[in-house]
């Protein structure tokens, strides 16, 4: 079996190996997690680890002949789905289009209406996935009711994905919508491998079994007590070490740009999980090679407050050779006859050497391919990394009291 990804940190992370023995905060936590997996206990927030072990039960519900899927959700209810979809869309051109309605933006509806006018669809060719754990996310509910009006003549198939027993669950039952459940203990930002992400992606043609298989394999290696053999624990320790050293900005530097939304998904995961009790690390996403021409100067010569994690795909299974041309060789010696991704790899290696010369810390996560199995592994590894990091920082990885505060204040304004 090919490796799902390769996580490299030794000699390039500037972390003394002795620091990796500081895992007392983690050892008891690992025992708890292993018990959750052994007993299949969904009573704990860490039960997102159980999701890859479950067989998807929705496969019979997937309608045929879909040409458009509209996902109505925001934050953890859509970011992971969008990240996987956009990572695969250009490689798997036959995927059904997914249109994401997240924030309250009238221009999104204008775009959707224009799309429907350009390519008229039949009644059985549109599906809507309404995603909200509680049914109380006002952006999502407002967008849904506007969408019902926009799609009135199409009568789309509607799927509601929510907590069993929520106000949205009861609403969906009254309207005879198809309902899929989310385990109550799995919070939104950890739910990408639940029905929240798996079902809309399966509708589009993504292979859910491969996504879950990659995540399941990660569970085996990321619950080992030895951090030198556990990439999630190693990464958490590296991030924590540099955080204590004053590097409180963490960026996933992704190649190719198709992984940009993975970086955005991780931004929510890190920010909401760790940003509390006046602690926190600011996550960013950087896109290679585009951002070498906008941010590299800051990264190389600016304040040393950043830790970079390069995320690189080894083989895209698609490449184009640069044709032989004397003028090209004159302008850029050594590029003639090379392939596009081969040049990208050369730039990537050059950047790493520059980082080493500048004594700047970084890690690298190498995916063998851009496919479902690799993505499932990557997403699961980063979720496990965050819960380890939260333990090291002594914060609750699963609540978001600041977010609840703004929602409460918004409801007060709306009532007035």
N, C-alpha and C positions, 0 to 999 in steps of 0.2 A: 504493500500500500504506500502511495506517495505521501510525503509529509504535508500536513495541511498548511503550515507556515513555519518560518524559521525566525526566531527572536534572538538577535545578537546584541550583547551588551558588554562582554568582557573586553578590557583594554580600551573601550571607547566611551564608557559612561563615567569615568573618573570617580568611581565608587570603590573604596577599599574593600577587598574581599572579606575582611573581618566584619564589615557591616552586615554582611549577609547572614551572620550567625545571630544577629539581633532579631529573633523571630518569636520571642516569648509571648508577645501580644497575639500571635497568630496560631500557635499550636493548639490551644483549647478551642479556638474558633474552627479550626479544621476538623476537629472531632465532632463538633456540633453539625457542621455541614455534611460530613459523611453519614451521620445518623439520619439526617433529613433525606438523603438519597437512598439509604438502606431501607428506611421505613416508609418511603414515599409520603412524607408528611407535608401537606400543603398548609399547615398552620403557621408557618414562619415566612417572613418576607424573602428569605433566601430561596424559597421554593421555585423561583425562576429556573433554578438548576435542574428541576425535574422535567421541565418542558421538553427537552430533547429526548427524554426516555419514553414519552407518550406517543402513541400512534395517532396521527391526525384522523379525526372522526367526521370530518366535514366533506370528504371527497365526493360523496353521493350528491351533495348539494350544488356542485359546480355546474352551472348552465353552459350549454354549448352556444356557438355562434356569436359570442360577445365581440363587440368592436370598440367599446368604450366602458371603462370602469371609473367611477368617481368616488374617491375616498374623502369623506368629510370627517375631519378630526384635526387635532392640533397637538403639538408637543409629542409626548410619548405615544399618543394615539396615531401618529402618522409619520414621524421623522424616521423611524427605523424602516418602515415599509418603503418610504421614498428613497432611503439610502440604498437598500438592496436593489430596488427597481432601477434606479439610475446607474448603479454600478454595472448592471447587466444589460441595460436597454440597447446600447450600441453594438454589443457583441451578439446579442440574441434579438435580431431585428424582427422576429416573428412574434414577439411578446405583444399582447393586447395593450393598447394605450391606457395608462392610468392618469387621470386628471386629479390633482390634489387641491382640495378646498380647505385651507387651514385658517389663515387670519381673516379678519373682516375687511375685505377689499372688493368694492364694487367692480373694479376693473377685471377681477377674476371671472365674474359672471359675464361681463362683456366679451371676454375671450372665449368662454364656453359657448355663448350664443353664436358668436361668429364661426366657431368650429362646427357647430351643428348645422348652420346654414350652408357651409362649404361642402360638408359631407353628410347629407341627410341620412339618419339612421332609422331602422325599424324598431318596433316596440320591444322585440326580444333581443335587441343588440346592446342594450345599456343596463349596467348594474350599478347600484349605489351601495357603498359600505359606510354606514354611519357608525363611528367609533367613539365611544366615551365610556370610561369605567363607571362613572356615577350618573351620567346623563345631566350633570349640572354645569357643564362647560359652556358658557354662554356664546362664545364664538361659534362653536360647533352646532349648537341647537339653532341659532339664528341663521347660519348658513344653510342648514338642512331645510328649514321651512321656506326659505327663498328658493332653494333648489327644486323643491316640490312644485312650486309654481312655474319655474322655468321649464321643467320636464313634464308638465301636466299631460301634454298630448302624446308623450312617448310611453307613459306608464311603465317606468323601469322596474326591474326586479330589485327589491330593497332588502338588504341584510343589515341587521343591527347587531353590533358587537359590544357587549357591556357586561357588567357584573350581574349575576343572577339575583333577582329580587330588587334591583335598583329601580328608580323611578322610570328610567328609560326602558328597562325590561318590561315593566307593566304597560307602558305606553305602546311598545312594539307588539305585545300580545293582543291588545285591544284592536290594533290596526292590522293584525294577521301578517305581520312582517316575519321573515325568517330570522331567527335569533341564534347567535353563537355566544357562548359564555367566555368570560375571562376569569381565571382563578382570583378570588378576592384579595389574597395576600400578595399577588404579583403586582407591584406598582407600575405605573405607566412607562417609565423610562427603562424598565427591565422586561418589557412585555413583547419585544419584537418577535420572539420565537413562539408566542402564543397565537391564538386566533387573530389578535390585533394585526400582526404582520403576515402570518402564514396564510390566512385565508384570502385576503386581497391579492397577494402575490401568486397564490395557486390559481386564482381566477385568471390572472394575466398570462399564465403559462410557465411561471417559475416552478422548479421542482422542489416541493416542500420537504420531501424525504431526504434529499441531498443536503439541504440547509441544516436539518435536524441531525443528520449523520455527522456533519462536521462539528457541530456543537457538542454532540455526545462524545466524540473522540477527545475533545478538549477537556471535558469533565474529568477524564481519566488522568491526564497529565497535569492539570492545573489544581489538583487537590493533593499533590505530593508535598510532604513537609519540607523536603530539601529544596531551597529556592534556586539552587544551581540547576535543578532538573524541572523546575516549575516556572514557565514563562510569565504567568500572571503574577505570581508572588515575587519573582525577580523584578518585574517591571514596577510593581507597587513599591518595593523597597528602594529602587533607583529613584523613582519620582519623590518618595518621602525624603530620602537623603538630600536631594537637591533642593527640595522645599525648605528643609531645615537650614540649608546653606544660603537661602535667600533667592533661589530661583523659583518664583511663584507664577511663572507663565509656562504653560505646556502646550506645544503645538504638534499636531499630527501633520507631517509634510507628505502629501500623497502624490503618488505617480501610478496610474494616469489620473487626469482630472475627473474621470468617471467616479472616483472615490471621494469626491468633495463632500457629498452628503453623508458619507460615513463619518467624516470629520465633524460635520454639523451635528449629527446624532450624538457623537461622543461629547461634544461641547455641552449638550443638555445633561448627559449622564454624569459628567464630572462636576459641572457647576451646581446642579441641584442636589447631588449626593454629598458634596464636600463643603459647599459654601454656607457655613453656619457657625454659630458661637464665635464670630469674629475670626474664623479660620477660612481657608480656601485657597484654591489654585485657579488661576484664570486660564481656561482652555481656548485655543484658537485652532483654526485650520488653515494650512498653507498649501497651495496647489503648484506642483511642479509640471513643467518648467516655467510656467507663466510668472510665478511670484519671485523667481530669481531676478527678474527684471524690475521688481518694485520693492521687495522687502529684504533682499540679500544684503544690501549695504548696512541696514539696521542690524540684521542678525549677526553679521561679521564684526562690525565696529561699534555697535551701539552698546547699551547697558547689558551687563552679563546677568540677566535675570530670567533667562529662558532655557528650557530643556526641550530638545527636538526629538521626536520619534518619526523617523522616515518610514513610510509605508510604501513598499515597492512591489509591483507585480513582475515576476520574472518572465513569464511567457504569456503574451496576449493572444496567441494563435492567429494573429493577423499582423502582417507587416508589409511594407512597400520599400523596394530598393530605390535608392537615388541613382538615376541614370548616369553613365559616364559622361563627363563634360569637362573640357579643359578650363573653361572659365570658372566652374565650380571649384576645381582643385586650386586654381589661382587665388580665389576669394577665401577658401577655407581648406587648406591643405590637409589631406588625410580623410576627407569625408566622401570622396568619390567612391561609388560602388557599395557604400555602407547602406544599412537599412535604418529606417526611421527610429525603431525602438532600440536598435544597437547604438545609435547616437545618443538617445536619451539615457541609456545605461552608462555611456562614457561621461555624460554630464553629471549623472548621479555619483559616480565614482570620484569624479573631480571635486564635487562639493564635499564629499566625505573627507577627502585628503586635505582640503582647505580647512575643514572643521578641526581635524587632528592637528594641523600646523598652528591653528589659532588656539588650541587647547580648549575648545568648546565642547561641552558634553552632548552626546546624542546616543540614541539607540536606533535599531532598525528592525522592522518587521517585514519579512519577505514572504509574499504569497507566491506559490508555484504557478497558479493560474487565477484568472478572474472568473470564478465559477461559483455555483451555489455552495459546494462543500467548503471551499476556502473562506467564503464570506460567513457561513455559519460558524466556522471555527474562530474567525477573527472577532465577530460580535460577542461570542460567548467568552472568549479570553479577556476582552476588555471589560465586560461586566464583572467577571470574577476579580480582575485586577482592582476595580473600583471598590468592591466590598472589602478587600484586603487593605487597601489604602485608607479607607474610612476607619478601620480598626486601628491602624497605626496612628492616625490623626485624632482618634478618640471622638468621632462624631457619628451620628446616626445616618447611615447611608440611604435610608428609605423614606424619610419624611421631607417636607418642604414647607415649613411654617411661613416663610416669607412670601411664597406664592399664594398661600391661602389668605394672607392678609390683604393683598391687593384685590383678590376676588371678592372678599367681604366688603371692602370699601366701594368697589364698583357696584355691587348689588344695592348698597345704600343709596348711591347716586341715582340708579335707575328707578328705584322705588319713589324717589322724590319727583 
